[in-house]
Amino acid sequence: MKKVCNRNMLFAAILCLQLNVVAAFGQTVVKGSVKDNTGKPVSGVVVTDGAHFKTTDAQGNYVLNTDPARYPMVYISTPADYELPSKEGVADGFYQYLDAKKSENQCNFVLTKRQKPADEFVYIAISDPQVRNEKQLDRFRTETVPDLKQTADSLKNFEIIGMGLGDLVWDAMNLYAPYRQAVSNLGITMFQLMGNHDFNLLYKSMTQTDHPADGYGEQNYYQSFGPANYSFNIGKIHVIAMKDIDYDGNKKYTERFTPEDLDWLRKDLSYVPEGSTVFLNVHAPVANNTVSAGGNARNANALFQLLRPYQVHIFSGHTHFYENQQPAPTIYEHNIGAACGAWWAGHVNRCGAPNGYLVVEVKGDDVKWRYKATGCSPDYQFRLYKPGEFESQKDYVVANIWDWDRTYTVNWYEDGVLKGAMQAFDDEDQDYINMVKGKKTGYHTRHLFRAQPAKGTKSVKVVVKNRFGEVFTKEVKL
């Protein structure tokens, strides 16, 4: 009992000293605890304000010094042994807002212990709903959301995590609340991150703002969804959401990680054992090479240096085209098609990939994925054009295979006879051109393949095998 009393007295003395120090600089001390729902302390939980980090001690306590004007929240990285806090199916309860008028804030967190490990779960990445008005929000509600619910229902034996990869809205801060309502109660725990259209266009981003009390770009997002850079753990996977948009205000921005962003990531990863599997979620991609710059974050190499010790899957959006790249042996980027396709113009993205989202099955460290086209069967993995349907390739059968990477095999058969591999080429997708009534943009995708059937051929069959050995077949009559 004496040791416990002495320890408590020491903790109180340290806290008193910290309060006196930070009060002198107009800052705040945040103290609190992390306990489970039975009142048992949870030690070793990572706590951050977005810049400074601490872990809870053996009694589940932490103390953190912060500037609440610059860092308005304190939040935790939920350990894998505990359920992910949520409210009506939307991630919540892992962050708390600070009162800048107080020299001391009390922020306690309560976690629920899992009944069993969640080594097997489903992860759904959704990029760019990008709704700007009620009409587009209605399409999201009536097309994307029911499809998500149907997918969740088909996977109800698994825990399902969703991640909105930014551009949740299109500069329309008033649509955050109806967006949140739309993704609630789907049988998914929905997380989100910030895209370039998720900033209040009246302000610059926090790191560019001298007086945050006068307003900053992230403020509406923070109030609706919590922090921009955060992490959590589920099964064997460490999941990170990060902002890679540096916002100048009035729709002007640069795709890049700020020094503060990279410093936060370095500190967050310091608590993750090297060799672990990491899911990094960002808005702007980091490894595209189809078009000049490709919308990539400018300082991606600095990111790669931090990620190299880990087995990493990067999930990104922003471009409204689909491209898989592997910038390093241990890093794979999925720059997926947008939920809104080409800005709700119709049913496809700029590359011809359908409106949709990525469904990822996780078993331990094993990661397997498949793109899910909105309103289509999960087996719909490529589009086939007959000769004459693809304007620039009139003599060819053309396949558009959106989730293609270099491990795929793409073979074709002429009247039942194997002719070998189809020829890869780059071009502007015909489905997209038709959708926008012939208005070409000049963007060429590389997930196109062609074969020229001989005169008199009656049928062409295309057989696609992905990296997981899954086979998808389509046949056209000529």
Buried (B, 14 or more C-beta within 10 A) or exposed (E): EEEEEEEEEEBEEEBEEBBEEBEEEEBBBBBBBBBBEEEEBBEEBBBBBBBBBBBBBEBBBBBBBBBBBBBBBBBBBBBBEBBBBBEEBBBBBBBBBBEBEEBBBEBEBBBEEBEEEBBBBBBBBBBBBBBBEEEBBEBBBEBBBEBBBEBBEEBEEBBBBBBBBBBBBBBBBEBBEBBBEBBBEBBBBBBBBBBBBBBBBBBBBBBBBEEBEEEBBBBBBBEBBBBBBBBBBBBBBBBBBBBBBBBBBEEEBBBBBBEBBBEBBEBBBEBBEEEBBBBBBBBBBBBBEBBEEBBBBBBBEBBBEBBEBBBBBBBBBBBBBBBBBEBEEBBBBBBBBBBBBBBBBBBBBBBBBBBBBBBBBBEEEEBEBBBBBBBBEEEBBBBBBBBEBBBEBEEBBBBBBBBBBEEBEBBBBBBEEEBEEBEBBEBBBBBBBBBBEEEEEEBBBBBBBBBBBEEEBEEBBBBBBBBEEEEBBBEBEB
